[in-house]
Amino acid sequence: MRLVLVHHADAVGPEVDPQRPLSMVGRFDVERLAAAAAAKGVKPAVIWHSGKLRSRQTAEAFWKACNPFAEFKAMRGLQPSDIWLAILIGHATRCGLSVLRFRQQKWRGIHVDIEAAHT
């Protein structure tokens, strides 16, 4: 299973629109990121968002680009702290598995794929 966490793209300020939709830059960025994710084979079965407009717009871009047949749902209980908890749990699990593989002397089989950042 792969978990992909995406923070909403750039949104307009509350003085422009109280609902804070994505800005033009945010729309461009999220479309580009969603297309890149789809090209890398990201195909989620489920896409959840917080229900806020900027979050829904960001999620919709991934839904359309990566898997329009995925479940698409607002999860009103999602909070920013949930993202940090998921990151922490995911990293702790991956770290534990890596330590286990190292102790089993399977460290030569650990593959690290680091791509240069493209700007």
Buried (B, 14 or more C-beta within 10 A) or exposed (E): EEEEEBEBBBBBEEEEEEEBBBBEEBBEBBBEBBBEBBEEEBEBEEBBBBBBBBBBBBBBBBBBBBBEEBEBEBEEEBEEEEEEEEEEEEEEEEEEEBEEBEEEEEEEEEEEEEEEEEE
